[in-house]
Each structure stands twice: as C-alpha cells, then as structure tokens.
Amino acid sequence: MELAPGLQTVSKLPRVVTIGMFDGVHPGHQATIRRCIELARARAIRSTVLTFARHPLAVLAPSHAPQLLTSREERIRLIEALGPDELVMLPFNAALAAVTPQEFCAHVLADRLDARVVVVGENFHFGARGAGSAATLRACGAGHGFETEVVGLQIGEAGPISSTRIRAMLRAGAVEDVRAVLGRPPSLSARVVSGAGRGRATVGVPTANLAAPPELMLPGRGVYAARALHAGVWYRAAVNVGRNPTFTGAADSPDAVEAHLLGFSGELLGESLRLEFLQKLRDERRFASVSELSAQICRDLDVVAACADEAFTEVGLGTPVTAPSGRS
C-alpha cells in the first residue's frame, strides 16, 4: 500500500475511492474499504482510501471532538491489512473545512483523483458544515463522471455498528464487548515514562507507566487482564486504568495507565509498549490501607496468571504462569 500525506504527491489515475475518518476501522469501515477494493480490481484500476490526519471536529469544534479509538499509526496499519493500493491522508484544516461538497467533488474526487466510483457508508457526510450526503455525492458524480455506491450499516448483536457505540462500550470498561464487535482487543501503544515509584517501593509490584496520548480513548477506570507486547515478545499483564484513589483521593486526577508484566525482568523506562485489553477484572476503588491494596493486587495478578483467555493462546501464552509471590 502506498501512503500519500496529501494530494500534492498523488498522480491523476483512474480510481475507486472510499472516503471516511475510519476511526477504529470497525466492521462497517472494513466492509466499505473491501467493497472499494473489490470494485477497483474488477475494473483493473486503483483502490484508494481517502481519510484525514485528524478528526474534523478537532478543527471545527475542539470541545466536541471525540477521543479516538485508534492512533494514526494504528489506523494506517489496520487499513493496510485490508489491502488497498493507496491511502491518501488529507491534513484537515480550516481551508479544507470551508470546501463545499460540490467543490470537493469537482476538485478532489474528479480533477485530482480521477475517481470512477466513490464508495461511502450509509451515514456519510462531507463538505463545509457536513452539508453533503451520499445523495449529494451521487448527484455531483453524475456531472463529473463517477458513480456512487453506498454500503449499508453493519449490524451487530446489539444493533448498528458505529464508532460512537464502540466508544460507549470502551468508556464503560466493556472491553470484551468491544473485542466482539471489532474482532480484536482494544489496544494502546505508548512510551513507558517515570511514575511515582509506588508500585515497587510501596506495594511491591513494579509497574510500567504509559504516557497515553490525550486524544486516544482509554477503557473506563478499573483493573484489566491484558496481553503486552515489548520488543517482539508477548507477556500476560495486569493493567490499572485510573487515578490511584488509595494514594491521591482526588476525583479530578488525570487517569494513568500502569501495567505489570508477568514474567518480565528488566527495565522498560523509555521503551515502547503495546497493551491489548482482554477482560475487566474489577472496578478501581479506594482501599483503607496500602496493605489491603497490596493484597488485592496479589489476587489480581493470580487471576491474570491463571486466565485461560484464547487471546493468550494466540500469541503463545496459553499456559498459565505463576504470579510473583513475593511481589518484590
């Protein structure tokens, strides 16, 4: 897959184009992208995914911009796995936000990309103030020589699949439901940074503190069984997302992400770590003493060590491990 960071490097070639933010690359997005690829192969022309470097609302109404399900890098990786020929990532800015649907069709789709077919989802909107719809696209296409195909919403067990609904699941800590919808665990990739040092010194369990990008959505506060990838090796992990109420007590403290990797020995500070959240073990809560917290963490580690989740088996972690009994 070729990656173009804008239209300036893109040659004018016949294409089937699909457009969207594709945050989460959920089954609805996948169906739209796959249909684009299918139509392009049938016509022996280029399949192009047209997306945006950042969410449009981050420019238009920052206070209303949703936290994202996937980082830009993760979105690119997931789209590439579907197999399009090309991914064009437009830098969404005020100038692009002011382009009318008709101008977008004429200058971007027809003149710049030479689109022959444009594939979009059922709830697609585009152009200044989101005034354009799939019907607008079809009407414009008739005058510019491209067809429009609309892919219907994908329906899951709980109804139509959307990034908004997945965000609600993640906010509630329902990571197993998110896994069922996405077909993969929700994840976080970030750099390990210095923390307060309580894990090793106070509780007896060393933790890696991740610098989660603020634009990414985290699972709701709680303790999770996860799998962690570091330097090509997978580990079972117990992960806490929250504000450490036993120590801070401040309801408005920013959420932190702390992970203990079972069986890992070494230094993670400054390293890149990927966490994939598999099951929620419990809500975060304030303990009356550090000893009570430490005892609960020991129980959490035992649960993760013995967990028989198939996601562990997939990466060679099928055999339950021994949790650190000394927690030192």
C-alpha positions in Angstrom: 0.0 0.0 0.0 1.3 3.4 -0.9 0.8 6.2 1.7 0.4 9.7 0.5 0.4 12.5 3.1 -1.9 14.7 1.0 -2.9 15.3 -2.6 0.2 17.1 -3.8 2.1 13.8 -4.5 -0.8 11.9 -6.0 -0.9 11.3 -9.7 -4.1 11.6 -11.6 -5.1 8.0 -12.4 -8.4 6.2 -12.6 -9.5 5.1 -9.2 -12.2 3.7 -7.0 -12.2 5.9 -3.9 -13.7 5.4 -0.5 -13.8 8.3 2.0 -14.1 8.5 5.8 -12.3 9.0 9.1 -12.4 5.3 9.7 -11.6 5.7 13.4 -11.4 2.2 14.9 -11.5 0.5 11.5 -14.6 -1.4 12.7 -16.5 -3.9 10.6 -18.6 -1.2 8.9 -15.4 0.6 7.8 -13.9 -2.7 6.7 -16.9 -3.5 4.6 -16.7 -0.2 2.8 -13.0 -0.5 2.2 -13.3 -4.0 1.0 -16.0 -3.0 -1.4 -13.8 -0.3 -2.8 -11.0 -2.8 -3.3 -13.4 -5.3 -5.0 -14.7 -2.7 -7.4 -11.2 -1.5 -8.3 -10.0 -5.0 -9.0 -13.0 -5.7 -11.2 -12.2 -2.6 -13.3 -8.4 -3.1 -13.1 -7.9 0.4 -11.6 -6.5 1.8 -8.4 -8.2 1.4 -5.0 -7.8 4.4 -2.8 -8.8 5.1 0.8 -9.1 8.8 1.4 -9.0 9.8 5.1 -8.0 12.6 7.4 -4.9 13.1 9.5 -7.1 14.2 12.4 -10.7 14.2 13.3 -12.6 17.1 11.6 -14.2 18.1 14.9 -10.7 18.7 16.3 -10.6 21.7 13.9 -14.2 22.7 13.7 -15.3 22.2 17.4 -12.4 21.0 19.5 -14.5 20.8 22.7 -16.8 18.4 20.9 -14.1 16.3 19.2 -14.4 12.6 20.3 -11.4 10.8 21.7 -10.1 8.4 19.1 -10.3 4.6 19.2 -7.1 4.3 17.2 -3.9 6.3 16.8 -3.0 7.5 13.3 -0.3 4.8 13.1 -2.8 2.1 14.2 -5.4 3.3 11.7 -2.8 3.1 8.9 -1.8 -0.4 10.0 -5.3 -1.7 10.1 -6.3 -0.2 6.8 -3.1 -1.5 5.1 -4.0 -5.0 6.3 -7.2 -4.8 4.3 -5.2 -4.5 1.1 -6.0 -1.2 -0.7 -3.5 0.1 -3.3 -3.3 3.5 -1.7 -4.0 5.5 1.4 -4.3 9.3 1.0 -4.3 11.2 4.3 -5.5 14.7 4.0 -4.4 17.3 6.6 -7.8 18.5 7.8 -7.6 22.3 8.3 -9.7 25.4 8.1 -9.3 25.7 4.4 -10.4 22.1 3.8 -13.3 22.6 6.2 -14.6 25.5 4.1 -14.7 23.5 0.9 -18.3 22.9 -0.3 -19.5 19.4 -1.2 -19.7 20.4 -4.8 -16.1 21.8 -4.8 -14.9 18.7 -3.1 -16.4 16.5 -5.8 -15.1 18.7 -8.6 -11.6 19.5 -7.4 -10.6 16.5 -5.2 -12.6 13.5 -6.5 -12.9 14.3 -10.2 -9.9 16.6 -11.1 -7.3 15.3 -8.6 -8.1 11.7 -8.1 -9.9 10.9 -11.4 -12.5 8.9 -9.4 -14.6 6.5 -11.4 -16.5 5.1 -8.4 -16.8 6.5 -4.9 -17.8 4.1 -2.1 -19.2 5.5 1.1 -21.1 4.4 4.2 -24.8 4.9 4.7 -24.3 7.7 7.2 -21.6 9.6 5.2 -21.5 13.4 5.3 -18.9 15.7 3.8 -18.1 19.3 2.8 -18.5 22.5 4.7 -20.8 22.1 7.7 -21.3 18.5 6.7 -23.8 19.6 4.2 -23.1 16.8 1.7 -24.6 13.4 2.0 -24.4 10.2 -0.1 -27.3 11.7 -2.2 -25.2 14.8 -2.8 -22.3 12.7 -3.8 -24.4 10.8 -6.3 -25.8 13.9 -7.8 -22.4 15.5 -8.1 -20.9 12.3 -9.6 -23.4 12.3 -12.4 -22.0 15.6 -13.6 -18.3 14.6 -13.1 -18.3 11.1 -14.5 -18.1 9.0 -11.4 -20.6 6.5 -9.9 -21.5 6.4 -6.2 -22.0 3.2 -4.2 -23.4 3.2 -0.7 -22.6 0.4 1.7 -25.2 -0.2 4.3 -24.6 -0.2 8.1 -23.2 -3.4 9.5 -25.4 -4.8 12.2 -24.1 -6.5 15.3 -25.9 -8.3 18.1 -26.7 -5.0 19.8 -27.6 -3.1 16.7 -25.8 -1.0 14.1 -22.0 -0.8 14.5 -20.6 2.6 14.9 -17.5 4.3 16.4 -19.8 6.2 18.7 -21.3 2.9 20.1 -17.8 1.4 20.5 -16.6 4.4 22.4 -19.6 4.0 24.8 -18.6 0.3 25.4 -15.0 1.3 26.0 -15.9 4.1 28.4 -17.9 1.5 30.4 -15.0 -0.8 30.5 -16.8 -3.4 28.4 -13.6 -4.5 26.6 -14.9 -8.0 25.9 -17.9 -6.4 24.1 -15.5 -4.2 22.1 -13.5 -7.3 21.2 -16.6 -9.0 19.9 -17.5 -6.0 17.7 -14.1 -5.2 16.4 -12.8 -8.8 16.1 -9.7 -7.7 18.0 -8.9 -6.4 21.5 -8.9 -2.6 22.1 -5.3 -1.6 22.4 -2.9 1.2 23.5 0.6 1.7 22.3 2.7 4.2 24.2 6.1 5.0 25.7 6.9 4.0 29.2 7.6 7.0 31.4 8.6 7.6 35.0 5.8 7.3 37.6 5.5 7.9 41.3 7.5 4.7 42.0 4.9 3.3 44.4 4.5 0.0 42.6 7.9 -1.4 43.5 8.7 0.6 46.6 5.3 0.7 48.4 3.1 -2.1 47.0 5.9 -4.5 46.0 4.8 -4.8 42.4 6.8 -2.9 39.8 4.7 -1.3 37.1 5.2 0.3 33.7 3.6 3.7 33.5 2.4 4.5 30.0 2.2 8.0 28.5 -1.2 7.6 26.8 -1.8 10.2 24.1 -4.6 12.5 25.3 -6.5 12.2 22.1 -6.9 8.5 22.5 -9.7 6.9 24.4 -8.8 4.6 27.3 -11.0 1.9 28.8 -13.0 3.1 31.8 -11.4 3.1 35.2 -10.6 -0.3 36.5 -8.2 -3.3 36.5 -7.9 -5.4 33.4 -6.3 -8.6 32.2 -4.3 -7.8 29.1 -1.5 -9.0 26.9 1.5 -6.8 26.4 4.0 -6.7 23.6 7.5 -5.5 24.2 10.4 -5.9 21.7 8.6 -8.6 19.8 7.7 -10.7 23.0 4.3 -11.1 24.4 3.5 -11.1 28.2 0.5 -11.5 30.3 -0.3 -8.2 32.1 -2.4 -6.8 34.8 -3.3 -3.2 34.0 -4.8 -0.4 36.1 -6.5 2.5 34.4 -7.5 5.3 36.7 -6.4 7.8 39.3 -4.9 5.7 42.1 -7.5 6.8 44.7 -5.8 5.0 47.6 -3.0 7.5 47.2 -4.4 10.6 45.6 -8.0 10.7 46.6 -8.7 13.4 44.0 -11.7 12.7 41.8 -10.4 15.0 39.1 -6.9 13.5 38.9 -6.0 12.5 35.3 -6.2 8.9 34.5 -3.0 6.9 34.5 -2.2 3.6 32.8 0.0 1.2 34.8 0.9 -2.3 33.7 2.7 -5.2 35.5 4.1 -7.7 33.0 4.1 -11.2 34.4 7.4 -13.0 33.8 9.2 -9.9 32.7 12.5 -8.8 34.2 14.4 -5.8 33.1 13.9 -2.0 32.6 11.1 -0.7 30.5 11.6 3.1 31.1 11.7 4.9 27.7 10.6 1.7 25.8 7.6 1.3 23.6 4.9 -1.0 24.9 1.6 -2.2 23.4 -1.3 -3.3 25.6 -4.3 -5.2 24.4 -7.2 -5.2 26.9 -8.9 -8.6 27.2 -11.1 -8.7 30.3 -12.1 -6.3 33.0 -11.3 -7.8 36.4 -12.8 -5.2 38.7 -13.6 -1.5 39.2 -11.0 0.8 40.6 -11.6 1.6 44.3 -10.0 3.2 47.3 -8.6 0.9 49.9 -8.3 1.6 53.6 -4.6 0.9 53.7 -1.7 0.1 51.4 -1.6 -3.5 52.8 -5.2 -4.0 51.7 -4.4 -2.6 48.2 -1.3 -4.8 48.0 -3.3 -7.9 48.9 -5.9 -7.1 46.2 -3.1 -6.6 43.6 -1.8 -10.0 44.5 -5.2 -11.5 43.9 -5.5 -9.6 40.6 -2.1 -11.0 39.4 -3.2 -14.5 40.4 -6.3 -14.1 38.2 -4.3 -12.9 35.2 -1.7 -15.7 35.7 -4.4 -18.3 35.6 -6.6 -16.8 32.9 -7.4 -19.1 30.1 -8.4 -16.5 27.5 -7.9 -17.6 23.9 -6.2 -14.3 23.2 -3.2 -15.5 25.3 -3.1 -18.8 23.4 -3.0 -16.9 20.1 0.4 -15.4 21.0 1.9 -18.4 22.7 0.8 -17.6 26.2 -1.7 -20.4 26.6 0.0 -22.0 29.6 -1.0 -20.2 32.8 2.0 -18.7 34.6 3.0 -18.2 38.2 2.3 -14.8 39.6 5.1 -13.2 41.6 4.5 -14.5 45.1 6.9 -12.1 46.8 5.8 -9.1 44.8 9.2 -7.6 45.2 
